[in-house]
Amino acid sequence: MKYLVGLSRILVGALFIFSGFVKLNDPIGFSYKLQEYFGEGVLNLEFLIPYALVIAIFIVIYELLLGVTLLIGYAPKFTKWSLLLMILFFTFLTFYSAYFNKVTDCGCFGDAIPLTPWQSFGKDIILLVLILILFLNDNYLKPLFNKASLKWVVFATAVACLYFAYHVLMHLPAIDFRAYSKGTNIPEAMSFPDDAQEAVYKYQWTFEENGVSRVYTTNGSYPDVPGEFINVNTELITEGYTPPINDFSLMRDGEDFTESLMEEDKLLIIVAYNLSKTELEGWAKIQSALLKAKAENYKIIGLTASGLSAISTLKSEYALDFDFYFADETAIKTIIRSSPGLVNIEKGTIVDKLHWNDADDF
């Protein structure tokens, strides 16, 4: 049992540290995921949505610290109870999400390792078993150092976590796991390979023949059968290939300019998913980047999901002389964790991304 507890301790501790770190690397992304869970269609806790970022930072630091305290053996009783209560809550949450198909990606490992709700639920079941082994055999959870040293390790870890969270919020994630990372060619990431797997569906057609309902199954073709068509049910059998980027567009006046803009030699996109929630200080700070871009003959555009009225007000207030294009808000949030943020693109390839705090580095 001693060796089983030791193995469980290492696995659980390492997994909690890894899971906490990848989400701490991108707390804004994790806050977006929490907003999904807090929404009306899931947990119906909409009053928590304005506090999603604060809650996200607290959860990920707490998760990471639990991994550290478990590995070094600090406060074993508090640690084991915290681990058990946390995994019970998240096991329920992932099961609820999977069973009722509420959230398609649990966000357990951020964008580093996307998991479906059922995969996440399976992961939580395994973790629950490992944590129960630790919970029932806590006499084996011996500290690695003396008590005073353990406190300093925990304190130093907490301070480092807070500093790292502040740094990535004031700049950008240290590691970009998303599809829009530097070096990505957007048109290529949106394309389908010649040998791409197509989705396979099963179609169940219902016809009424002489007052009797009959169901015919095909792979998509309309069945040539007698009777009156009633309805058709579609079932996904095999998922097809999905390109890394599948929701990117640059729309203006109802026309899609994505292809032509991705051919620009020098393109600077000022990204702000929602102008009513943007950080106004940022628009003043990006002026230096705009001046440099104009001097270097960049084509400058804005990208937002806000309406024309909000755009007109912002352009007037900050004397912005570039056009704004439209895209889906969720897609824009994925591009960059800054509002406003700057994305430097050359011939469709992302060469740099900057938080508005770093606009002078353009």
Solvent accessible surface area in square Angstrom, and as a share of the most:
residue,aa,sasa,rsa
1,M,123,0.55
2,K,129,0.55
3,Y,188,0.71
4,L,81,0.40
5,V,2,0.01
6,G,28,0.27
7,L,99,0.49
8,S,0,0.00
9,R,27,0.10
10,I,105,0.53
11,L,84,0.42
12,V,0,0.00
13,G,0,0.00
14,A,50,0.39
15,L,52,0.26
16,F,9,0.04
17,I,51,0.26
18,F,84,0.35
19,S,7,0.05
20,G,0,0.00
21,F,72,0.30
22,V,5,0.03
23,K,9,0.04
24,L,3,0.01
25,N,1,0.00
26,D,16,0.08
27,P,2,0.01
28,I,34,0.17
29,G,14,0.13
30,F,20,0.08
31,S,4,0.02
32,Y,41,0.16
33,K,30,0.13
34,L,12,0.06
35,Q,55,0.25
36,E,83,0.37
37,Y,10,0.04
38,F,18,0.07
39,G,15,0.15
40,E,127,0.57
41,G,49,0.47
42,V,19,0.11
43,L,45,0.23
44,N,97,0.50
45,L,60,0.30
46,E,85,0.38
47,F,139,0.58
48,L,42,0.21
49,I,55,0.28
50,P,106,0.67
51,Y,124,0.47
52,A,1,0.01
53,L,65,0.32
54,V,107,0.61
55,I,41,0.21
56,A,0,0.00
57,I,33,0.17
58,F,132,0.55
59,I,32,0.16
60,V,0,0.00
61,I,17,0.09
62,Y,58,0.22
63,E,19,0.08
64,L,15,0.08
65,L,31,0.15
66,L,4,0.02
67,G,0,0.00
68,V,18,0.10
69,T,13,0.08
70,L,4,0.02
71,L,51,0.25
72,I,17,0.09
73,G,5,0.05
74,Y,53,0.20
75,A,39,0.30
76,P,48,0.30
77,K,135,0.57
78,F,125,0.52
79,T,2,0.01
80,K,22,0.09
81,W,129,0.45
82,S,13,0.08
83,L,1,0.01
84,L,18,0.09
85,L,106,0.53
86,M,26,0.12
87,I,6,0.03
88,L,84,0.42
89,F,104,0.43
90,F,53,0.22
91,T,15,0.08
92,F,113,0.47
93,L,10,0.05
94,T,4,0.02
95,F,81,0.34
96,Y,50,0.19
97,S,1,0.01
98,A,9,0.07
99,Y,136,0.52
100,F,109,0.45
101,N,113,0.58
102,K,78,0.33
103,V,1,0.00
104,T,104,0.60
105,D,38,0.20
106,C,8,0.05
107,G,6,0.05
108,C,22,0.13
109,F,13,0.05
110,G,21,0.20
111,D,58,0.30
112,A,28,0.22
113,I,79,0.40
114,P,92,0.58
115,L,32,0.16
116,T,66,0.38
117,P,13,0.08
118,W,133,0.47
119,Q,100,0.45
120,S,0,0.00
121,F,44,0.19
122,G,31,0.30
123,K,43,0.18
124,D,2,0.01
125,I,67,0.34
126,I,111,0.56
127,L,10,0.05
128,L,31,0.15
129,V,82,0.47
130,L,30,0.15
131,I,1,0.00
132,L,71,0.35
133,I,32,0.16
134,L,1,0.01
135,F,34,0.14
136,L,130,0.65
137,N,27,0.14
138,D,36,0.19
139,N,95,0.49
140,Y,77,0.29
141,L,7,0.03
142,K,128,0.54
143,P,73,0.46
144,L,109,0.54
145,F,106,0.44
146,N,99,0.51
147,K,141,0.60
148,A,64,0.50
149,S,40,0.26
150,L,6,0.03
151,K,105,0.44
152,W,173,0.61
153,V,53,0.30
154,V,26,0.15
155,F,118,0.49
156,A,58,0.45
157,T,26,0.15
158,A,24,0.19
159,V,72,0.42
160,A,60,0.47
161,C,7,0.04
162,L,106,0.53
163,Y,147,0.56
164,F,43,0.18
165,A,4,0.03
166,Y,135,0.51
167,H,70,0.31
168,V,6,0.03
169,L,31,0.16
170,M,67,0.30
171,H,59,0.26
172,L,30,0.15
173,P,17,0.11
174,A,66,0.51
175,I,80,0.41
176,D,41,0.21
177,F,80,0.33
178,R,18,0.07
179,A,33,0.26
180,Y,5,0.02
181,S,28,0.18
182,K,124,0.52
183,G,58,0.56
184,T,25,0.15
185,N,35,0.18
186,I,3,0.01
187,P,56,0.35
188,E,126,0.57
189,A,13,0.10
190,M,58,0.26
191,S,58,0.37
192,F,127,0.53
193,P,63,0.40
194,D,159,0.82
195,D,128,0.66
196,A,27,0.21
197,Q,101,0.45
198,E,139,0.62
199,A,41,0.32
200,V,65,0.37
201,Y,87,0.33
202,K,64,0.27
203,Y,55,0.21
204,Q,62,0.28
205,W,26,0.09
206,T,23,0.13
207,F,4,0.02
208,E,71,0.32
209,E,28,0.13
210,N,157,0.81
211,G,63,0.61
212,V,80,0.46
213,S,76,0.49
214,R,122,0.44
215,V,91,0.53
216,Y,61,0.23
217,T,79,0.46
218,T,30,0.17
219,N,125,0.64
220,G,34,0.33
221,S,72,0.47
222,Y,132,0.50
223,P,13,0.08
224,D,148,0.77
225,V,38,0.22
226,P,96,0.60
227,G,46,0.45
228,E,115,0.52
229,F,83,0.35
230,I,78,0.39
231,N,71,0.36
232,V,55,0.31
233,N,92,0.47
234,T,77,0.45
235,E,84,0.38
236,L,81,0.40
237,I,91,0.46
238,T,60,0.35
239,E,132,0.59
240,G,21,0.20
241,Y,83,0.31
242,T,89,0.52
243,P,7,0.04
244,P,86,0.54
245,I,2,0.01
246,N,94,0.48
247,D,67,0.35
248,F,11,0.04
249,S,27,0.17
250,L,0,0.00
251,M,62,0.27
252,R,76,0.28
253,D,128,0.66
254,G,73,0.71
255,E,101,0.45
256,D,83,0.43
257,F,58,0.24
258,T,13,0.08
259,E,138,0.62
260,S,61,0.39
261,L,7,0.03
262,M,9,0.04
263,E,106,0.47
264,E,57,0.26
265,D,90,0.47
266,K,72,0.31
267,L,0,0.00
268,L,0,0.00
269,I,3,0.02
270,I,0,0.00
271,V,2,0.01
272,A,0,0.00
273,Y,34,0.13
274,N,30,0.16
275,L,13,0.07
276,S,98,0.63
277,K,130,0.55
278,T,12,0.07
279,E,81,0.36
280,L,98,0.49
281,E,110,0.49
282,G,0,0.00
283,W,0,0.00
284,A,60,0.46
285,K,84,0.36
286,I,0,0.00
287,Q,60,0.27
288,S,35,0.23
289,A,0,0.00
290,L,8,0.04
291,L,121,0.60
292,K,82,0.35
293,A,0,0.00
294,K,95,0.40
295,A,81,0.62
296,E,94,0.42
297,N,131,0.67
298,Y,32,0.12
299,K,79,0.34
300,I,20,0.10
301,I,3,0.01
302,G,0,0.00
303,L,0,0.00
304,T,0,0.00
305,A,40,0.31
306,S,14,0.09
307,G,44,0.42
308,L,135,0.67
309,S,88,0.57
310,A,40,0.31
311,I,12,0.06
312,S,70,0.45
313,T,86,0.50
314,L,10,0.05
315,K,54,0.23
316,S,93,0.60
317,E,113,0.51
318,Y,44,0.17
319,A,88,0.69
320,L,11,0.05
321,D,106,0.55
322,F,12,0.05
323,D,58,0.30
324,F,8,0.03
325,Y,13,0.05
326,F,53,0.22
327,A,13,0.10
328,D,81,0.42
329,E,56,0.25
330,T,91,0.53
331,A,1,0.01
332,I,1,0.01
333,K,36,0.15
334,T,42,0.24
335,I,6,0.03
336,I,7,0.03
337,R,22,0.08
338,S,10,0.07
339,S,11,0.07
340,P,0,0.00
341,G,0,0.00
342,L,2,0.01
343,V,2,0.01
344,N,18,0.09
345,I,2,0.01
346,E,67,0.30
347,K,122,0.52
348,G,0,0.00
349,T,38,0.22
350,I,1,0.00
351,V,63,0.36
352,D,35,0.18
353,K,12,0.05
354,L,20,0.10
355,H,5,0.02
356,W,13,0.05
357,N,42,0.22
358,D,28,0.14
359,A,2,0.01
360,D,98,0.51
361,D,103,0.54
362,F,47,0.19
